[in-house]
Amino acid sequence: MKVIKFEVEVTKLSRQQNLQQRIHHYTNIREENNALKSQNEELSCKLRRNDAILIQPLTVIGVLLESQRRVYISTSSQSTMLI
């Protein structure tokens, strides 16, 4: 009778330990998840900043190329008109 009582007690204690381990594991996972979310947000901000920095010169280059193309077209049409 005492053996069965002790087995039940051991089972209860082991369940409590497993529960504590699961809670600890879950807490660790949540902390890691929050850290990864924060890191993801930081990297996303850096990426947006870098994209903005890269787009500005490309826009200027595009404007310059377009104006150069217009000058070329207008000079070539004037030379045709002169002939």
C-alpha positions as a Python dict, from the first residue, in 0.01 Angstrom:
ca = {
    (1, 'M'): (0, 0, 0),
    (2, 'K'): (281, 239, 90),
    (3, 'V'): (463, 156, -233),
    (4, 'I'): (162, 256, -442),
    (5, 'K'): (126, 576, -240),
    (6, 'F'): (493, 659, -298),
    (7, 'E'): (463, 584, -670),
    (8, 'V'): (171, 823, -695),
    (9, 'E'): (371, 1087, -507),
    (10, 'V'): (672, 1039, -737),
    (11, 'T'): (448, 1070, -1041),
    (12, 'K'): (301, 1396, -911),
    (13, 'L'): (646, 1539, -838),
    (14, 'S'): (781, 1441, -1178),
    (15, 'R'): (483, 1603, -1349),
    (16, 'Q'): (548, 1923, -1158),
    (17, 'Q'): (910, 1915, -1265),
    (18, 'N'): (812, 1856, -1627),
    (19, 'L'): (565, 2142, -1604),
    (20, 'Q'): (837, 2371, -1471),
    (21, 'Q'): (1068, 2260, -1751),
    (22, 'R'): (800, 2328, -2011),
    (23, 'I'): (732, 2672, -1864),
    (24, 'H'): (1103, 2750, -1863),
    (25, 'H'): (1141, 2627, -2221),
    (26, 'Y'): (836, 2829, -2333),
    (27, 'T'): (976, 3140, -2163),
    (28, 'N'): (1310, 3095, -2339),
    (29, 'I'): (1137, 3055, -2674),
    (30, 'R'): (931, 3371, -2617),
    (31, 'E'): (1243, 3569, -2526),
    (32, 'E'): (1425, 3444, -2832),
    (33, 'N'): (1124, 3521, -3050),
    (34, 'N'): (1104, 3876, -2914),
    (35, 'A'): (1477, 3926, -2972),
    (36, 'L'): (1442, 3802, -3332),
    (37, 'K'): (1145, 4032, -3392),
    (38, 'S'): (1346, 4326, -3263),
    (39, 'Q'): (1644, 4232, -3479),
    (40, 'N'): (1417, 4193, -3780),
    (41, 'E'): (1271, 4540, -3724),
    (42, 'E'): (1618, 4696, -3694),
    (43, 'L'): (1736, 4528, -4013),
    (44, 'S'): (1421, 4634, -4196),
    (45, 'C'): (1481, 4996, -4093),
    (46, 'K'): (1841, 4978, -4212),
    (47, 'L'): (1728, 4829, -4542),
    (48, 'R'): (1471, 5105, -4596),
    (49, 'R'): (1734, 5371, -4518),
    (50, 'N'): (1984, 5212, -4758),
    (51, 'D'): (1721, 5185, -5029),
    (52, 'A'): (1641, 5553, -4989),
    (53, 'I'): (2010, 5642, -5007),
    (54, 'L'): (2054, 5434, -5324),
    (55, 'I'): (1739, 5558, -5496),
    (56, 'Q'): (1831, 5928, -5471),
    (57, 'P'): (2144, 5908, -5692),
    (58, 'L'): (1968, 5677, -5935),
    (59, 'T'): (1687, 5930, -5969),
    (60, 'V'): (1937, 6208, -6037),
    (61, 'I'): (2117, 5992, -6295),
    (62, 'G'): (1784, 5915, -6461),
    (63, 'V'): (1697, 6284, -6481),
    (64, 'L'): (2038, 6367, -6626),
    (65, 'L'): (2015, 6089, -6883),
    (66, 'E'): (1666, 6200, -6984),
    (67, 'S'): (1775, 6562, -7025),
    (68, 'Q'): (2081, 6449, -7222),
    (69, 'R'): (1858, 6238, -7448),
    (70, 'R'): (1630, 6537, -7509),
    (71, 'V'): (1927, 6758, -7600),
    (72, 'Y'): (2053, 6491, -7840),
    (73, 'I'): (1711, 6455, -8005),
    (74, 'S'): (1665, 6830, -8035),
    (75, 'T'): (2016, 6881, -8183),
    (76, 'S'): (1973, 6597, -8429),
    (77, 'S'): (1635, 6729, -8545),
    (78, 'Q'): (1784, 7079, -8588),
    (79, 'S'): (2073, 6944, -8793),
    (80, 'T'): (1825, 6764, -9016),
    (81, 'M'): (1632, 7082, -9058),
    (82, 'L'): (1944, 7272, -9159),
    (83, 'I'): (2011, 7037, -9448),
}
